[in-house]
Amino acid sequence: MSQPNIAHGDDRGRGFVPDLRRTLNNRRALRSAALSALTWVVALIAAVPLFSVLYMLIVEGGARFGLDLFTELPPAGFEMGGGFGNAIVGTLVMVSIAAAISVPVGILGAAYLSELHPDHKLAAVSRFLAKVLTGFPSILAGVFAYAAVVVLMGTYSALAGGIALSVLMLPTVVLTAEESMKMVPQRMKDAAHGMGCTRSQVIWKVVLPTALPGILTGVMLAVAGAAGESAPLLFTALFSNYWLQSIHEPTASLSILIYNFSGMPFENQIELAWAASLVLVMIVLFFNILSRLIGRPKV
């Protein structure tokens, strides 16, 4: 076994000081360098599909980019031009409805799981069900919302689509928020209790502000996943070629528009599908950047 280089101390008898400089002559240093290089290679290979997709979206979708995409309605089969402004509005509305349902419920559930009764049997069952729901097929969420909302209301609607998306968002919000709250140092909670704060005040004034960056990251992950879903919306929101007038009527969305137009034999619709894909990616990117800015710790 190789020994580290030893540098003698000075004349005042401070003893020997090991030389901690890394050299490739050491077997462990060589192994670490090789594994680091391998990790970089694997990371670059994994990034190739991502950057290739982004390149295709920019090239194909950017060719049709213009103001008309955001202000005009989808064209019929043989028409030229057009846009998908109603699909952008519909997507934002349904994701907002889903977030308005899943985020408060998810954060309250996470507070119960992590702070109020973390060892209770109900908490264990809820945590298990949340983990099961993370792998829940999205189309089944659409079937659930269809039976629970569409059948009762008698029509497809943005409200039904938002409820279906909230079912998919809820487990992600719950689990990520719970883990973020568990990361809050116990000494901060003990200090708040020592100052006379109640349990609810500790959660509201200490735990939630400290865990906010992690909670926002989970919310943005859930929003990004919900914005690109199409299967649940086929059963709940369907599609519309008109501007949204009420959340109780069929609603257009970017994912369904991409699904419909990509299978058409018309060049105009295929180009609009590419442009809609690029817009969808930009929306997801915007929410991710916004979450980083809001969740950044105050200095």
C-alpha positions in Angstrom: 0.0 0.0 0.0 1.4 3.4 -1.0 2.2 5.8 1.8 1.5 9.5 1.6 4.5 11.8 1.2 5.8 13.2 4.5 7.1 16.7 4.8 9.3 17.4 7.8 8.3 20.2 10.2 10.3 23.3 10.9 13.2 23.5 13.4 10.9 24.4 16.3 9.7 20.8 16.7 6.2 21.0 15.3 6.5 17.4 14.1 5.7 15.8 10.8 2.9 17.2 8.5 1.4 14.9 5.8 1.5 16.1 2.3 -2.2 16.1 1.2 -1.6 17.1 -2.4 -3.3 14.8 -4.9 -1.1 13.0 -7.4 -2.0 10.4 -10.0 0.7 8.2 -8.6 -1.7 7.3 -5.8 -4.1 4.5 -6.7 -7.1 6.0 -5.0 -6.5 9.4 -6.6 -6.2 7.7 -10.0 -9.4 5.7 -9.4 -11.2 8.9 -8.4 -10.1 10.8 -11.5 -11.2 7.9 -13.7 -14.6 7.7 -12.1 -15.0 11.5 -12.4 -14.2 11.4 -16.1 -16.6 8.4 -16.6 -19.3 10.4 -14.8 -18.8 13.4 -17.1 -18.9 11.1 -20.2 -22.2 9.5 -19.0 -23.7 12.8 -18.2 -22.9 14.2 -21.7 -24.3 11.1 -23.4 -27.5 11.4 -21.3 -27.7 15.1 -22.3 -27.6 14.3 -26.1 -31.3 13.4 -26.4 -32.3 16.5 -24.4 -30.3 18.9 -26.5 -31.3 17.1 -29.8 -35.0 17.6 -28.9 -34.4 21.2 -28.0 -32.6 21.8 -31.2 -35.4 20.2 -33.3 -38.0 22.3 -31.5 -36.1 25.5 -32.0 -35.4 24.8 -35.7 -38.8 23.4 -36.6 -41.0 25.4 -34.2 -39.1 28.6 -34.5 -39.8 28.8 -38.2 -43.4 29.6 -37.5 -42.9 31.8 -34.5 -44.9 35.0 -34.7 -47.5 37.1 -33.0 -50.3 35.4 -34.9 -49.6 32.2 -33.0 -50.8 33.8 -29.8 -53.7 35.9 -31.2 -55.4 33.6 -33.7 -57.5 30.5 -33.5 -56.5 27.0 -34.9 -57.2 26.7 -38.6 -59.4 24.1 -40.3 -57.8 21.3 -42.3 -57.3 23.1 -45.7 -56.8 26.6 -44.2 -53.4 28.2 -44.0 -52.0 30.3 -41.2 -53.8 30.4 -37.9 -52.5 30.0 -34.4 -53.3 28.5 -31.0 -53.9 31.3 -28.6 -56.9 29.6 -27.2 -54.8 26.5 -26.4 -52.3 28.6 -24.5 -55.1 30.2 -22.5 -56.8 26.8 -21.9 -53.5 25.2 -20.7 -52.8 28.0 -18.3 -56.3 28.0 -16.9 -56.4 24.3 -16.3 -53.0 24.2 -14.7 -54.0 27.1 -12.5 -57.1 25.2 -11.4 -55.0 22.1 -10.7 -52.5 24.1 -8.7 -55.2 25.9 -6.7 -56.5 22.5 -5.6 -53.3 20.5 -5.2 -50.9 23.0 -3.7 -52.9 24.0 -0.6 -54.0 20.4 0.0 -50.6 19.1 -0.6 -48.8 21.5 1.7 -51.4 20.9 4.5 -50.9 17.2 4.0 -47.2 17.5 4.1 -47.4 19.5 7.3 -49.5 16.7 8.9 -47.1 14.0 7.7 -43.9 15.8 8.8 -44.8 17.9 11.8 -48.1 17.1 13.4 -48.4 13.2 13.4 -45.4 11.8 11.5 -45.6 8.4 13.3 -49.3 7.9 13.2 -50.8 5.0 11.3 -52.9 7.4 9.2 -49.7 9.2 8.2 -48.0 6.0 7.2 -51.0 5.0 5.1 -51.2 8.5 3.5 -47.5 8.5 2.7 -47.8 5.0 1.1 -50.8 6.1 -1.0 -49.0 9.2 -2.1 -46.0 7.1 -3.3 -48.4 4.8 -5.1 -50.1 7.7 -6.8 -46.8 9.0 -8.2 -46.9 6.0 -10.6 -50.6 6.3 -11.2 -51.3 6.1 -15.0 -52.4 9.6 -16.1 -55.2 8.2 -18.2 -56.9 6.7 -15.1 -56.9 10.2 -13.5 -58.8 11.3 -16.6 -61.3 8.4 -16.2 -61.8 9.3 -12.6 -62.4 13.0 -13.4 -64.7 11.9 -16.2 -66.9 9.8 -13.9 -66.8 12.3 -11.0 -67.1 15.6 -12.9 -68.0 15.2 -16.6 -70.8 12.8 -16.1 -72.3 14.8 -13.2 -72.0 18.1 -15.1 -73.1 16.7 -18.4 -70.3 18.3 -20.4 -66.5 18.4 -20.9 -65.0 21.4 -19.2 -61.8 23.2 -18.1 -62.9 22.5 -14.5 -62.9 18.8 -15.1 -59.5 19.0 -16.8 -58.1 21.0 -13.8 -59.4 18.4 -11.3 -57.8 15.6 -13.4 -54.5 17.4 -13.4 -54.7 18.1 -9.7 -54.9 14.3 -9.0 -51.6 13.9 -10.8 -50.0 16.9 -9.1 -51.0 16.1 -5.6 -48.6 13.3 -4.7 -45.6 15.2 -6.1 -46.5 18.2 -4.0 -47.1 16.2 -0.9 -43.9 14.1 -1.0 -41.5 17.0 -2.0 -43.1 19.4 0.6 -42.8 16.7 3.3 -39.1 16.1 2.5 -38.4 19.8 2.5 -40.1 20.3 5.9 -38.1 17.4 7.3 -34.9 19.2 6.2 -35.6 22.2 8.5 -33.1 22.0 11.4 -34.7 20.7 14.6 -32.9 23.4 16.7 -34.9 26.1 14.8 -38.2 24.5 15.8 -37.0 24.0 19.4 -36.0 27.6 19.6 -39.4 28.7 18.4 -41.1 26.5 21.0 -38.8 27.8 23.6 -39.9 31.4 22.8 -43.5 30.3 23.5 -44.7 29.7 19.9 -47.6 27.2 19.4 -47.2 24.3 17.0 -49.2 26.0 14.3 -47.0 29.2 14.7 -43.9 27.1 14.4 -45.2 25.5 11.2 -46.4 28.8 9.7 -43.5 31.1 10.8 -40.5 28.8 10.8 -41.0 25.5 8.9 -42.8 26.8 5.8 -40.5 29.8 5.2 -37.4 27.7 5.6 -38.7 24.9 3.4 -40.1 27.2 0.8 -37.4 26.7 -1.9 -37.9 22.9 -1.7 -41.6 23.2 -1.7 -41.6 25.5 -4.8 -39.3 23.1 -6.6 -41.8 20.3 -6.0 -44.7 22.5 -7.1 -42.8 23.5 -10.3 -42.1 19.8 -11.0 -45.8 19.0 -10.6 -46.8 22.0 -12.8 -44.3 21.0 -15.5 -45.7 17.4 -15.5 -49.3 18.6 -15.6 -48.8 21.1 -18.4 -47.6 18.4 -20.7 -50.3 15.9 -20.0 -52.7 14.9 -22.7 -54.5 11.7 -21.8 -56.5 13.1 -18.8 -57.6 16.0 -20.9 -59.0 13.8 -23.6 -61.5 12.5 -21.1 -62.2 15.8 -19.3 -61.6 19.0 -21.3 -61.6 17.5 -24.8 -60.8 20.3 -27.3 -62.3 23.5 -28.7 -61.5 25.7 -31.7 -62.8 28.8 -29.9 -61.6 31.1 -27.1 -62.4 30.1 -23.6 -65.6 31.8 -22.3 -66.3 29.7 -19.2 -64.5 27.0 -17.2 -67.7 24.9 -17.6 -67.2 24.3 -21.4 -64.8 22.2 -23.5 -61.4 23.8 -23.6 -58.4 23.7 -25.9 -54.9 22.8 -24.6 -51.5 22.7 -26.1 -50.9 19.0 -25.5 -54.2 18.0 -27.2 -53.5 20.5 -30.1 -50.1 18.9 -30.6 -51.7 15.4 -30.5 -54.4 16.4 -33.0 -52.2 18.4 -35.4 -49.2 16.1 -35.5 -51.3 13.3 -37.1 -52.9 15.5 -39.8 -51.7 15.3 -43.4 -51.4 19.0 -43.8 -48.1 20.8 -43.6 -49.6 23.9 -41.9 -51.0 21.9 -39.0 -47.7 20.0 -38.6 -45.8 23.3 -38.4 -48.2 24.5 -35.8 -47.7 21.3 -33.8 -43.9 22.0 -33.8 -44.5 25.6 -32.7 -46.9 24.6 -30.0 -44.3 22.1 -28.7 -41.8 24.9 -28.5 -44.2 27.2 -26.7 -45.0 24.4 -24.2 -41.4 23.9 -23.4 -41.0 27.7 -22.9 -43.9 27.8 -20.5 -42.4 25.0 -18.4 -39.0 26.8 -18.5 -40.6 30.0 -17.4 -42.2 28.4 -14.3 -38.9 26.8 -13.4 -37.0 30.0 -13.6 -39.7 31.8 -11.6 -39.6 29.2 -8.9 -35.8 29.7 -8.6 -36.2 33.4 -8.3 -39.0 33.3 -5.7 -37.4 30.5 -3.7 -33.9 32.0 -3.6 -32.8 32.6 0.0 -32.9 36.3 1.0 -29.4 37.6 1.8 
